[in-house]
Amino acid sequence: MATMTRAADTHRAAGLFHALSDETRLALIGMLRDGERCVCELQDSLGAAQSRLSFHLKVLKDAGVVNDRKEGRWVYYALTPDAFGELEDAVAELKPSRRALAVRRTSGCCD
């Protein structure tokens, strides 16, 4: 069962890292750091075509990094704080242990 959880955690981390692997998506996250923004504000700030912006927002939303809400004909986007806690946990899992940082003596496998 632990293997299944580790695989699920790895899959989730990969999805989060993928969502952050684009300059436009990182710019969107930066714009949302101070709170919710209307899609029209995001489009104006980026100078991006609506279709391009929609694609990037969908990637972020599918990964759970942002959420949206509709108000009339406008859509507002905000960051999902829990996703950033998950990212911190994923990065912490990747950090080498102190034991791994020590110089390894060969044990015969590569002699």
C-alpha positions as CSV (number, residue, x, y, z in Angstrom):
1,M,0.0,0.0,0.0
2,A,2.9,2.4,0.7
3,T,4.1,1.9,-2.8
4,M,0.7,2.9,-4.2
5,T,0.8,6.1,-2.1
6,R,4.4,6.9,-3.2
7,A,3.4,6.4,-6.8
8,A,0.3,8.6,-6.4
9,D,2.5,11.2,-4.7
10,T,5.0,11.1,-7.5
11,H,2.3,11.4,-10.1
12,R,0.8,14.4,-8.2
13,A,4.2,16.1,-7.9
14,A,4.9,15.6,-11.6
15,G,1.6,17.3,-12.4
16,L,2.4,20.2,-10.2
17,F,5.9,20.6,-11.6
18,H,4.5,20.4,-15.1
19,A,2.1,23.2,-14.3
20,L,5.0,25.4,-13.2
21,S,7.3,24.5,-16.1
22,D,6.3,27.4,-18.4
23,E,7.2,31.1,-18.2
24,T,3.7,32.3,-18.9
25,R,2.2,30.1,-16.2
26,L,4.8,31.4,-13.7
27,A,3.9,34.9,-14.7
28,L,0.3,34.2,-14.1
29,I,1.1,32.8,-10.7
30,G,3.1,35.9,-9.9
31,M,0.1,38.1,-10.9
32,L,-2.2,36.1,-8.6
33,R,0.1,36.2,-5.6
34,D,-1.7,39.3,-4.3
35,G,-5.1,37.9,-4.7
36,E,-7.9,37.1,-7.2
37,R,-7.8,38.7,-10.6
38,C,-10.3,38.9,-13.4
39,V,-9.3,37.0,-16.6
40,C,-9.4,40.3,-18.5
41,E,-6.8,41.8,-16.2
42,L,-4.6,38.8,-16.7
43,Q,-5.0,39.1,-20.4
44,D,-4.2,42.8,-20.4
45,S,-1.2,42.4,-18.2
46,L,0.3,39.6,-20.3
47,G,-0.7,41.0,-23.6
48,A,-1.7,37.5,-24.5
49,A,-4.3,36.2,-26.9
50,Q,-7.4,34.8,-25.2
51,S,-6.9,31.3,-26.5
52,R,-3.2,31.2,-25.3
53,L,-4.2,32.5,-21.9
54,S,-7.1,30.0,-21.6
55,F,-4.7,27.2,-22.4
56,H,-2.3,28.2,-19.6
57,L,-5.1,28.8,-17.1
58,K,-6.5,25.4,-17.9
59,V,-3.2,23.7,-17.2
60,L,-2.9,25.5,-13.9
61,K,-6.5,24.8,-13.0
62,D,-6.2,21.1,-13.9
63,A,-3.1,20.8,-11.7
64,G,-5.0,22.4,-8.8
65,V,-2.7,25.4,-8.7
66,V,-5.5,27.9,-9.4
67,N,-9.2,27.9,-9.0
68,D,-11.8,30.1,-10.7
69,R,-15.2,31.5,-10.0
70,K,-17.7,33.1,-12.3
71,E,-19.4,36.4,-11.6
72,G,-21.8,37.4,-14.4
73,R,-19.9,37.1,-17.6
74,W,-16.5,37.4,-16.0
75,V,-14.2,34.7,-14.6
76,Y,-11.9,35.4,-11.7
77,Y,-8.8,33.3,-10.9
78,A,-7.0,32.8,-7.6
79,L,-4.2,30.7,-6.3
80,T,-5.0,27.5,-4.4
81,P,-2.8,27.7,-1.3
82,D,-2.9,23.9,-0.6
83,A,-1.1,23.3,-3.9
84,F,1.9,25.3,-2.7
85,G,2.1,23.2,0.5
86,E,2.1,20.1,-1.7
87,L,4.9,21.6,-3.8
88,E,6.9,22.2,-0.6
89,D,6.4,18.7,0.5
90,A,7.4,17.3,-3.0
91,V,10.6,19.3,-3.0
92,A,11.4,18.3,0.6
93,E,11.0,14.6,-0.5
94,L,13.6,15.2,-3.3
95,K,16.2,16.8,-1.0
96,P,19.2,14.5,-0.6
97,S,19.6,13.0,2.9
98,R,22.7,13.9,4.9
99,R,23.9,10.3,4.4
100,A,23.6,10.6,0.6
101,L,25.7,13.8,0.7
102,A,28.6,12.0,2.3
103,V,31.4,10.7,0.0
104,R,30.6,7.1,-0.8
105,R,33.3,4.5,-0.7
106,T,33.0,2.0,-3.5
107,S,31.6,-1.3,-2.4
108,G,32.8,-3.3,-5.3
109,C,30.0,-2.6,-7.7
110,C,32.0,-0.2,-9.9
111,D,35.6,-1.3,-9.1
